[in-house]
Amino acid sequence: MTKVDGFRAIVARKPMLLALCAACALMAVLPLLVVADGSGRASPMFSEHGLTVTDARGKEIRLPNIPRRIVIAGKASFMVLDAVYLFPDAWPRVIGMVREGQGMDAFLAAVDPGYASKTTLGREAGPEQIAAAKPDVVLMKKASTENLGRSLEEIGIPVVCVDFETPAHYDRDLAILGRLLGQEKRANELIRLIHEITSGIGANIAGLDEAGKPRVLLLYYSKRDGTTAYNVPPTSWMQTLLVRMAGGHPLWEGVELGQGWTKVGFEQIAAWDPDQIFIVSYFTEYPIIGKELLADERWKTLRAVRSKNLWLFPGDLLSWDQPDPRWVLGLTWLASKIHPELYPGLDMKNETRAFFKNFYGIEGEAVEKNILPALHGDL
């Protein structure tokens, strides 16, 4: 065979060789396809073993690949929804959720242009309604897995449980979301950001004498049918933990309380006679609360009121005291009020700008237009 004949033979076989090369390349990558995770890093999307996630129950959930259709359901699901939106690549994957009020809709609409088009589920949405959305996975809090979660699993819909109730839960649950969403690098970055804030505050209060810490009372103000009630949180809840982490002594610690907010009368508040009082409200405007309190002669007798240490807990579209990513803003603010000598010149507007840039990627005009005007409370 001449060189020309050999060259012609190779050319004739070229399509077949190209196909063989393509097949070999496909076989090489088949065990691990990749998808961009929003952080510039490729993450595993599918392998011969699929994706395994261990959730907050300690249960292993096996999925064929990284979910593309996510529904967020169950009680207090806004905590889960807001955490999922810390992962930019996850926004388009959330196809349905429970909309729970406060300022959640306004906030997420500012973050995600496609938010309004997502399926809305009722607070009591059952397995049939959720199944109609054809989710790859349903995310929910631990409290909802006993009934709703079990029912979904019985009809073959995978459920991943997170909690986001305490600072410690945030480490675990962000890692779970990072694994589920294929964005483990982003999860680690978020955990690092949180630790920077908490360790900085911890270092500031480390040398304080426990006995000399201010005696703090945090109260949730609620009004129903014209009747005002003041409530304290359980010892294990975020609000109590924030007071402790910020260097205060929560007066209600050790008191036998219910499973949720526990109503306390003014007699008990007066008996505690705290050094500082922090008022939280989710549905009543703060100017109304402030006017009501200062008009009450009984409140004027309290040590905290006389010393001008009664504060209205701030927030933007959501309050900063809740198990929402904003709790790090609440912790920073709380520490600056409990120990103002440790935080001279702290500018909470700048802290807010930094938070939304680092945690949600919102900055510039988006923050100035959508977030800062919604700030309220005693900043």
GUPA-253248 format. One line per field, with one value per residue: residue in one letter; y negated, z negated, x of N, C-alpha, C in turn. Coordinates in steps of 0.1 Angstrom, whole numbers. Atoms other than C-alpha are relative to their C-alpha. Example, Ala and Ser with C-alpha at 12.3 -4.5 7.8 and 13.67 -1.06 7.14 Angstrom:
2
residuo <- (A,S)
nyy <- (12,11)
nzz <- (0,0)
nxx <- (9,-9)
cayy <- (45,11)
cazz <- (-78,-71)
caxx <- (123,137)
cyy <- (-12,-11)
czz <- (0,-8)
cxx <- (9,-8)
END
This chain:
379
residuo <- (M,T,K,V,D,G,F,R,A,I,V,A,R,K,P,M,L,L,A,L,C,A,A,C,A,L,M,A,V,L,P,L,L,V,V,A,D,G,S,G,R,A,S,P,M,F,S,E,H,G,L,T,V,T,D,A,R,G,K,E,I,R,L,P,N,I,P,R,R,I,V,I,A,G,K,A,S,F,M,V,L,D,A,V,Y,L,F,P,D,A,W,P,R,V,I,G,M,V,R,E,G,Q,G,M,D,A,F,L,A,A,V,D,P,G,Y,A,S,K,T,T,L,G,R,E,A,G,P,E,Q,I,A,A,A,K,P,D,V,V,L,M,K,K,A,S,T,E,N,L,G,R,S,L,E,E,I,G,I,P,V,V,C,V,D,F,E,T,P,A,H,Y,D,R,D,L,A,I,L,G,R,L,L,G,Q,E,K,R,A,N,E,L,I,R,L,I,H,E,I,T,S,G,I,G,A,N,I,A,G,L,D,E,A,G,K,P,R,V,L,L,L,Y,Y,S,K,R,D,G,T,T,A,Y,N,V,P,P,T,S,W,M,Q,T,L,L,V,R,M,A,G,G,H,P,L,W,E,G,V,E,L,G,Q,G,W,T,K,V,G,F,E,Q,I,A,A,W,D,P,D,Q,I,F,I,V,S,Y,F,T,E,Y,P,I,I,G,K,E,L,L,A,D,E,R,W,K,T,L,R,A,V,R,S,K,N,L,W,L,F,P,G,D,L,L,S,W,D,Q,P,D,P,R,W,V,L,G,L,T,W,L,A,S,K,I,H,P,E,L,Y,P,G,L,D,M,K,N,E,T,R,A,F,F,K,N,F,Y,G,I,E,G,E,A,V,E,K,N,I,L,P,A,L,H,G,D,L)
nyy <- (12,12,10,6,-10,0,12,-1,-9,7,10,-7,-5,11,1,-10,3,11,-5,-8,9,7,-10,-2,12,-1,-10,6,10,-4,-2,13,12,12,12,11,1,14,5,-2,-13,-11,-8,-12,0,-14,-11,-13,-2,11,10,-4,11,-3,13,4,-11,-11,-10,0,1,-2,6,-4,11,12,3,12,4,0,6,3,-1,-2,11,9,-3,12,-1,-9,8,11,-6,-4,11,4,-7,7,-9,-7,8,-5,-14,0,2,2,3,7,14,1,14,10,7,-10,2,12,-2,-10,6,9,-8,-9,5,-10,-4,1,-10,-13,-6,3,-11,4,-4,-14,-8,-14,-8,1,13,1,-10,6,9,-10,3,-11,-1,10,5,5,0,-13,-1,-4,-13,-11,-3,4,-6,-14,-3,2,-11,-12,0,0,13,2,12,3,8,9,6,15,6,6,2,-13,-6,7,-7,-13,0,6,-11,-8,6,1,-13,-3,9,0,13,-1,11,11,-3,2,15,6,-4,8,14,0,-2,12,9,-5,-1,14,5,-8,5,13,-1,-11,4,5,-8,-5,6,14,2,6,-8,4,-6,1,-3,0,7,-5,6,-7,4,11,-3,-1,-11,-1,-14,-3,-12,-11,2,-6,7,9,13,-1,-3,12,8,-6,2,14,4,4,-11,-1,-2,-10,-13,-8,1,-10,7,-9,-4,12,12,-1,13,4,12,11,-3,-8,10,9,-7,-1,13,-2,11,4,-7,0,-3,-6,-1,-4,5,13,10,4,13,-2,-6,10,9,-7,-3,13,6,-8,4,-11,-2,11,-3,-11,4,1,12,12,2,0,-13,-8,0,-7,-9,4,-10,7,-6,-10,3,-5,-8,-13,-9,3,5,13,-1,5,14,2,-2,12,11,-3,2,15,6,-6,5,11,4,-9,2,15,4,-11,5,-12,1,-6,-15,-5,0,-11,-12,-4,-3,-12,-12,-2,6,12,12,12,6,-10,1,13,2,-10,-5,11,7,-8,-1,5,-3,10,-2)
nzz <- (0,-1,10,-4,3,15,4,-3,9,13,-2,-1,13,9,8,10,10,9,8,10,10,8,9,11,9,7,10,10,8,4,14,7,-7,8,-3,8,13,3,6,-9,2,-4,11,-5,-2,-2,-1,-1,13,3,10,13,10,13,4,15,8,-1,-10,-13,-11,-12,-12,-12,-4,6,-4,-8,4,14,6,14,5,14,9,1,-12,-5,4,-10,-12,1,-1,-14,-8,2,-11,-12,-11,5,-2,-11,3,10,-8,8,14,8,2,14,5,4,-12,-8,-14,-5,0,-10,-13,-3,-3,-11,-9,-3,12,0,-8,6,6,14,7,12,12,3,-12,2,-10,-13,-5,-2,-10,-13,-5,-5,5,2,14,8,11,10,14,7,7,-9,-6,7,-7,-14,-5,-1,-10,-13,-2,-3,-14,-8,-2,9,9,7,11,7,12,0,12,9,-7,-3,-11,-13,-5,-5,-11,-12,-6,-7,-12,-9,-6,-8,-11,-8,3,13,1,5,14,8,0,9,14,4,3,13,11,1,8,14,7,3,11,11,5,7,13,7,13,9,12,-1,10,-3,-13,1,2,-12,-2,-13,0,-13,2,-9,3,-6,4,9,13,-2,8,0,1,0,-8,7,2,-11,-13,-5,7,13,-3,-5,12,7,-8,-1,12,10,8,-3,13,0,-1,12,4,-7,-11,-9,-12,-8,7,12,5,13,4,4,14,-2,-6,10,10,-6,-1,-7,-4,-14,-6,-14,-4,-14,-6,-14,-7,5,-3,12,6,8,12,9,5,10,12,7,5,11,12,7,-7,4,13,-2,-1,-14,-6,7,-5,-15,-6,-6,-15,-9,-8,-14,-11,-13,-5,10,13,2,12,-4,-6,-14,-1,6,14,3,2,13,10,0,6,14,8,1,10,14,4,-9,2,-8,-14,-3,-14,-9,-10,-4,-14,-7,3,-8,-14,-1,1,-12,-11,2,2,-11,-13,-3,4,-8,-1,4,14,3,-4,5,14,10,3,8,13,11,13,6,-5)
nxx <- (9,-8,4,12,11,1,7,14,7,3,10,12,4,0,13,1,-9,6,11,-7,-6,11,5,-10,1,13,-1,-9,7,13,2,2,3,-1,8,-5,7,2,-12,-11,-6,9,5,6,14,5,-10,6,6,9,-4,5,0,4,7,0,5,-10,5,-6,9,-8,7,-7,-9,3,14,3,13,0,11,-2,13,1,0,-11,-9,-7,-14,-7,0,-9,-13,-2,-3,-14,-7,5,4,12,12,8,5,11,12,12,-3,11,-3,4,3,-10,-5,-7,3,-6,-15,-4,3,-11,-11,2,9,10,6,15,5,-1,12,3,6,6,-7,4,-1,-2,-8,6,-3,-14,-4,4,-11,-10,-13,-10,-2,7,-8,8,-6,2,13,10,-3,7,13,-1,-12,3,10,-6,-9,9,4,-12,-6,-11,1,-12,3,-9,7,-4,6,-10,-13,-6,7,-4,-12,4,10,-6,-8,10,5,-11,-1,12,0,-12,-7,-6,-9,8,4,-12,-2,10,-3,-12,5,7,-9,-7,8,2,-13,-4,8,-4,-13,2,6,-6,-5,11,3,14,9,2,7,13,12,7,13,5,15,7,12,11,13,11,13,-2,-7,-14,-7,-15,-4,-14,-3,-6,-14,-7,3,-10,0,-8,-14,-6,-3,-12,-12,-3,-6,10,5,14,6,10,-7,3,14,7,7,7,-7,-2,0,8,5,-3,7,-9,-5,-13,-10,-5,-8,-13,-5,-12,-9,2,11,0,13,1,14,0,11,4,-11,-7,5,12,-4,-7,9,8,-8,-4,12,4,-8,-7,-13,-10,-6,-11,-14,-4,7,-6,-14,1,-5,11,-3,8,-9,2,1,2,13,2,-7,-14,-1,5,-9,-2,-14,-2,-3,-14,1,7,-11,-9,7,3,-13,-4,10,-3,-13,-4,-14,-9,3,1,1,5,10,8,3,-11,1,10,-5,-9,7,7,-10,-7,9,10,-5,8,-8,3,14,10,1,4,14,9,-2,-2,13,9,-5,9,-5,-10,-13)
cayy <- (0,-34,-64,-79,-47,-46,-82,-76,-46,-67,-94,-68,-55,-90,-91,-58,-68,-100,-82,-57,-86,-103,-70,-66,-101,-96,-64,-83,-109,-88,-79,-116,-143,-178,-209,-244,-251,-289,-293,-286,-251,-219,-197,-161,-158,-121,-90,-53,-55,-86,-113,-104,-131,-126,-150,-165,-133,-113,-96,-88,-99,-86,-105,-97,-132,-167,-178,-202,-205,-215,-221,-237,-228,-223,-244,-275,-268,-304,-295,-268,-290,-319,-296,-280,-314,-318,-295,-315,-285,-271,-299,-285,-250,-260,-255,-256,-269,-280,-318,-327,-365,-390,-405,-372,-378,-413,-402,-371,-390,-415,-387,-364,-378,-345,-343,-354,-326,-298,-275,-287,-259,-264,-261,-228,-215,-177,-150,-152,-189,-187,-156,-176,-199,-168,-176,-157,-164,-182,-202,-208,-214,-185,-193,-185,-152,-131,-134,-153,-140,-104,-106,-120,-92,-66,-77,-78,-114,-120,-143,-160,-175,-205,-226,-260,-266,-274,-286,-250,-239,-264,-246,-212,-223,-246,-216,-195,-220,-224,-186,-184,-214,-205,-237,-225,-252,-278,-261,-262,-299,-307,-287,-306,-340,-331,-319,-351,-371,-349,-343,-381,-388,-359,-373,-407,-394,-366,-386,-397,-386,-364,-379,-414,-408,-428,-412,-411,-405,-398,-400,-392,-417,-404,-419,-399,-411,-443,-426,-430,-401,-398,-365,-350,-323,-288,-285,-265,-290,-313,-345,-332,-319,-353,-371,-347,-349,-387,-388,-392,-371,-360,-364,-338,-310,-282,-292,-264,-274,-259,-245,-280,-316,-318,-347,-366,-392,-426,-414,-389,-416,-439,-412,-406,-443,-438,-461,-460,-451,-441,-441,-419,-422,-406,-422,-454,-486,-497,-533,-520,-498,-525,-549,-524,-514,-550,-559,-531,-544,-509,-506,-539,-523,-496,-500,-495,-522,-547,-542,-543,-507,-496,-487,-477,-447,-457,-440,-448,-429,-402,-405,-399,-378,-347,-315,-331,-340,-375,-362,-372,-408,-405,-391,-420,-446,-429,-428,-465,-473,-450,-462,-495,-502,-473,-486,-524,-538,-506,-515,-489,-502,-493,-459,-454,-463,-438,-411,-412,-414,-385,-362,-370,-388,-419,-452,-487,-501,-468,-472,-509,-506,-474,-467,-499,-517,-487,-489,-494,-492,-510,-509)
cazz <- (0,9,-15,5,3,-35,-39,-20,-42,-74,-59,-51,-86,-102,-111,-128,-147,-159,-171,-189,-206,-216,-231,-251,-264,-274,-292,-310,-324,-328,-365,-373,-354,-367,-370,-380,-416,-414,-430,-399,-411,-395,-418,-415,-398,-391,-397,-394,-431,-429,-456,-493,-519,-556,-569,-604,-615,-608,-580,-547,-516,-483,-451,-415,-410,-423,-425,-399,-413,-449,-470,-505,-527,-563,-594,-598,-563,-558,-578,-553,-523,-534,-539,-505,-490,-504,-475,-443,-419,-440,-432,-398,-413,-440,-422,-451,-487,-515,-517,-554,-555,-575,-547,-531,-498,-493,-502,-480,-451,-453,-453,-427,-396,-391,-426,-418,-393,-417,-430,-463,-487,-516,-552,-555,-521,-520,-501,-471,-466,-470,-447,-419,-417,-407,-430,-430,-467,-494,-520,-554,-591,-615,-632,-600,-592,-617,-597,-564,-558,-565,-542,-513,-518,-517,-482,-470,-473,-489,-520,-533,-568,-582,-613,-614,-650,-668,-658,-661,-637,-611,-608,-603,-581,-558,-552,-544,-519,-504,-498,-485,-461,-449,-465,-493,-487,-492,-524,-538,-529,-547,-578,-578,-576,-605,-626,-619,-634,-664,-673,-671,-695,-717,-720,-730,-759,-769,-798,-813,-848,-847,-878,-864,-831,-826,-837,-804,-796,-760,-754,-724,-722,-707,-705,-699,-701,-717,-745,-748,-759,-767,-762,-769,-747,-758,-771,-740,-714,-693,-712,-745,-730,-713,-747,-762,-733,-733,-769,-788,-815,-803,-834,-823,-820,-844,-847,-838,-804,-777,-743,-727,-737,-773,-785,-815,-835,-845,-881,-869,-847,-877,-900,-876,-872,-845,-837,-800,-781,-745,-728,-697,-675,-642,-633,-653,-642,-667,-670,-683,-708,-721,-725,-744,-768,-776,-783,-809,-844,-856,-829,-840,-874,-858,-861,-824,-814,-840,-827,-790,-784,-768,-731,-702,-684,-648,-615,-578,-559,-586,-623,-633,-664,-645,-633,-600,-586,-599,-634,-630,-625,-656,-676,-665,-674,-707,-718,-710,-732,-761,-761,-743,-757,-736,-703,-700,-667,-654,-623,-619,-584,-573,-590,-571,-538,-545,-555,-524,-501,-517,-524,-495,-469,-471,-471,-458,-446,-454,-491,-492,-475,-489,-523,-541,-537,-555,-585,-618,-655,-677,-654)
caxx <- (0,14,14,-14,-35,-28,-39,-71,-79,-75,-97,-123,-123,-122,-160,-157,-126,-142,-172,-149,-130,-163,-175,-143,-145,-181,-172,-144,-168,-199,-192,-192,-210,-206,-226,-215,-224,-226,-192,-172,-164,-177,-197,-208,-241,-244,-223,-229,-239,-260,-260,-263,-272,-274,-300,-308,-326,-294,-312,-295,-314,-302,-310,-301,-285,-285,-322,-335,-370,-371,-402,-400,-429,-441,-441,-419,-405,-394,-363,-354,-364,-343,-313,-317,-315,-280,-270,-273,-275,-304,-329,-341,-345,-370,-403,-427,-429,-452,-453,-454,-458,-437,-415,-404,-422,-409,-373,-371,-388,-359,-334,-349,-366,-385,-398,-434,-438,-431,-459,-475,-484,-508,-495,-514,-505,-507,-488,-512,-507,-470,-467,-486,-455,-434,-405,-372,-369,-389,-370,-386,-379,-376,-409,-428,-411,-431,-464,-460,-425,-435,-465,-444,-418,-446,-455,-419,-410,-376,-376,-345,-348,-330,-337,-319,-332,-299,-264,-251,-278,-266,-232,-248,-277,-257,-234,-265,-278,-243,-242,-277,-273,-238,-224,-203,-177,-204,-216,-181,-178,-211,-201,-167,-186,-208,-179,-160,-189,-196,-159,-153,-182,-171,-136,-150,-170,-146,-131,-164,-172,-203,-218,-214,-232,-264,-297,-316,-352,-363,-401,-422,-450,-483,-518,-549,-585,-572,-554,-516,-494,-457,-440,-406,-389,-379,-344,-333,-346,-325,-336,-323,-291,-285,-288,-263,-239,-241,-229,-262,-278,-313,-335,-360,-334,-343,-379,-403,-417,-439,-429,-432,-435,-448,-469,-457,-476,-463,-460,-433,-416,-415,-402,-373,-368,-342,-312,-321,-353,-355,-389,-396,-427,-434,-467,-472,-453,-427,-439,-472,-455,-432,-460,-481,-452,-442,-478,-481,-471,-462,-435,-419,-411,-388,-351,-345,-370,-356,-321,-332,-323,-355,-348,-369,-353,-345,-350,-354,-381,-377,-368,-332,-340,-353,-336,-331,-296,-302,-296,-259,-270,-293,-263,-241,-267,-276,-239,-235,-266,-257,-221,-219,-185,-171,-186,-179,-190,-206,-227,-255,-263,-228,-231,-263,-247,-219,-243,-264,-234,-216,-246,-270,-249,-271,-252,-253,-286,-304,-296,-301,-335,-349,-333,-322,-356,-372,-349,-368,-362,-336,-306)
cyy <- (-12,-9,-6,9,1,-12,0,10,-6,-9,7,5,-11,-1,10,-2,-11,5,9,-9,-6,10,2,-11,0,10,-5,-9,5,2,-13,-11,-11,-11,-12,-3,-15,-7,1,14,11,9,13,-1,14,10,13,3,-10,-10,5,-12,5,-12,-2,11,11,10,-2,0,1,-5,3,-11,-12,-5,-13,-6,1,-7,-2,-1,2,-12,-8,2,-12,1,8,-8,-10,5,6,-11,-6,7,-4,10,8,-7,6,14,1,-3,-2,-2,-5,-14,-4,-14,-6,-7,9,-2,-11,2,9,-5,-9,8,8,-5,10,4,0,11,14,4,-4,12,-6,5,15,9,15,6,-2,-13,-2,9,-6,-9,8,-4,12,2,-11,-3,-5,1,13,2,5,14,12,4,-3,7,15,3,-2,12,13,0,-2,-13,-2,-12,-2,-10,-8,-7,-15,-7,-6,-2,13,7,-6,7,13,-2,-7,11,10,-6,-1,14,2,-8,1,-12,1,-11,-12,2,-3,-15,-6,4,-8,-14,-1,2,-12,-10,5,1,-14,-5,8,-5,-13,2,11,-4,-5,9,4,-7,-15,-3,-5,10,-4,8,-2,4,-1,-7,5,-7,8,-4,-12,2,2,11,-1,14,1,13,11,-2,5,-8,-10,-13,1,2,-13,-9,5,-2,-15,-5,-5,12,0,4,12,14,8,0,11,-6,11,3,-12,-12,2,-14,-2,-13,-11,2,7,-9,-9,7,3,-13,-1,-13,-5,8,-1,5,5,0,3,-6,-14,-10,-5,-13,1,6,-10,-10,6,3,-13,-7,8,-4,11,2,-10,3,10,-6,-3,-12,-13,-3,0,12,9,-2,8,8,-3,11,-8,5,12,-4,7,10,15,9,-1,-5,-13,0,-5,-15,-3,2,-12,-12,2,-2,-14,-7,4,-6,-11,-5,9,-3,-15,-2,11,-6,12,0,6,15,7,1,12,13,4,2,14,13,1,-6,-12,-12,-12,-5,10,-1,-13,-2,10,4,-12,-8,9,2,-7,4,-11,3,-9)
czz <- (0,-11,3,-3,-15,-5,3,-9,-13,1,0,-13,-10,-8,-11,-12,-9,-9,-11,-11,-9,-10,-12,-9,-8,-11,-12,-10,-6,-15,-7,9,-10,4,-8,-12,-4,-6,10,-1,6,-11,6,2,1,0,0,-14,-4,-11,-14,-10,-13,-6,-16,-9,-1,10,14,11,13,12,12,4,-9,4,8,-3,-15,-5,-15,-7,-15,-9,-1,11,5,-5,10,14,1,1,13,9,-2,11,13,11,-4,4,11,-3,-10,8,-8,-15,-7,-2,-13,-5,-5,13,10,15,7,1,11,14,4,3,13,10,4,-12,1,8,-6,-7,-15,-6,-13,-12,-3,12,-3,11,15,7,3,12,14,6,6,-5,0,-14,-7,-13,-11,-14,-7,-6,10,6,-6,8,15,7,2,12,14,3,4,15,9,3,-11,-9,-6,-11,-5,-11,-1,-13,-9,9,4,12,14,6,7,12,12,7,7,13,10,7,10,13,9,-2,-13,-3,-6,-14,-9,-2,-10,-15,-5,-4,-14,-12,-2,-9,-14,-8,-4,-13,-13,-6,-7,-14,-8,-14,-10,-12,1,-9,3,13,-3,-1,11,1,15,1,14,-3,11,-5,7,-6,-10,-13,3,-9,2,-3,0,8,-8,-1,12,13,3,-8,-13,2,5,-12,-7,8,1,-14,-11,-8,2,-13,-1,1,-13,-5,8,11,9,12,9,-8,-12,-5,-14,-3,-4,-14,1,6,-11,-11,5,0,7,2,14,5,15,5,15,4,15,8,-4,3,-13,-6,-9,-13,-10,-6,-11,-13,-8,-6,-13,-13,-7,7,-4,-13,2,2,14,7,-6,5,15,6,4,15,8,10,15,10,13,4,-9,-13,-1,-12,3,5,15,2,-6,-15,-3,-1,-14,-11,-1,-7,-15,-8,-2,-10,-14,-5,10,-1,9,15,3,15,9,8,5,15,8,-2,8,14,2,0,13,12,-2,0,12,13,4,-5,8,-1,-6,-15,-4,2,-7,-15,-10,-3,-10,-14,-11,-13,-4,5,-6)
cxx <- (9,-5,-13,-12,-3,-8,-15,-8,-3,-11,-14,-5,-2,-13,-1,10,-5,-11,6,6,-11,-5,9,0,-12,1,9,-7,-13,-2,-2,-2,1,-9,6,-8,-2,12,12,7,-10,-3,-6,-15,-6,12,-8,-7,-10,5,-6,2,-5,-6,0,-5,11,-3,7,-10,8,-8,8,10,-4,-14,-1,-14,-2,-13,3,-13,1,0,13,10,8,15,8,1,11,15,4,5,14,9,-5,-5,-13,-13,-9,-6,-12,-13,-13,3,-13,5,-6,-1,13,5,6,-3,7,15,4,-3,11,13,-1,-11,-11,-8,-16,-6,0,-14,-1,-8,-7,8,-3,0,4,8,-5,4,15,5,-4,11,11,14,10,3,-9,9,-10,7,-4,-14,-11,2,-9,-13,1,11,-2,-9,6,9,-8,-4,12,6,11,-2,14,-4,12,-7,2,-7,10,13,7,-7,4,13,-4,-9,5,8,-10,-5,11,2,-11,0,13,8,7,11,-7,-4,11,3,-10,3,12,-5,-7,10,9,-8,-1,13,4,-8,4,13,-2,-5,7,5,-10,-3,-15,-10,-3,-8,-14,-11,-10,-13,-4,-15,-5,-14,-10,-13,-10,-13,1,7,15,6,15,4,15,2,5,15,9,-1,11,0,7,14,7,3,12,13,5,5,-10,-4,-15,-7,-10,6,-3,-14,-8,-10,-7,9,3,1,-9,-3,4,-7,9,5,14,11,5,8,14,7,14,8,-3,-12,0,-14,0,-15,1,-11,-6,12,6,-5,-12,3,7,-9,-8,8,2,-12,-5,9,7,14,11,7,11,14,5,-6,6,14,1,7,-11,2,-10,9,-1,-2,-1,-14,-4,7,13,1,-3,11,0,14,2,4,14,0,-7,10,9,-6,-2,13,3,-9,3,13,4,14,10,-2,-2,-1,-5,-12,-8,-4,12,1,-10,4,10,-7,-6,9,6,-9,-10,4,-7,9,-4,-14,-10,-2,-6,-15,-9,1,1,-13,-9,6,-9,6,11,14,10)
END
